[in-house]
Amino acid sequence: MDGDDWVSWISLYARESGPRLPDGSPYGRDFLQFFYVANAWRTGTVDQLYDPAAQMAVFHELGLGSGAWRLTLRYNYPPFFAWLPRLLSGLDYRTAYVVWLALQAGFLMLAIAAWWCEFAERRALFWPLLALVAVSPFLPSTS
C-alpha cells in the first residue's frame, strides 16, 4: 500500500456513517458484538458470552446503555465465532475497529485471489462476480 492508499483508507474510516460512541469512535454497526467478545477474552469472562446482563454491563461501560439507544445488538453468533475477536482483546475500540476492517479487507483479497485461480480458464465469469462484490454494498436495501 502506498501513501495515497492509506489516505483513502483513513478517509473511508473517518466517514463511517454509523452512530458514534461518546469518545467519537464509530459504532461500526454489528462490530460492537465483536468488541464485546474481545472484552470478554481480556477480562476472562468468556463463559458469560451469552449472558444479557454481562453484555449490558459492557455496553454501559461503552456509553451505549443510555435510553437514547433504542437498539442493542446482542452477541448472537455460535461459540466457535468467538476465536477471531480474541485478536482484538486489549485494544481500544477505535484501534480494534480498524484492525477488524483490515482483517475483513484481507479476507476479501484472499477470496478474490481464490476466485481468480478458480476462474483461470473462464475469466469471463470472474469479472461479473468481482463487479457484483464491488457494487453490492452500495445497492439500496429492500428490507
Buried (B, 14 or more C-beta within 10 A) or exposed (E): EEEEEEEEBEEEEEEBEEBEBEEEBBBBEEBBBBBBBBBBBBEEBBEBBEBEEBBBBBBEEBBBBEEEEEEEBEBEBEEEEBEBBBBBBEBEBBEBBBBBBEBEEEEEEEEBEEBEEEBEEEEEEBEEEBEEEEEEEEEEEEE
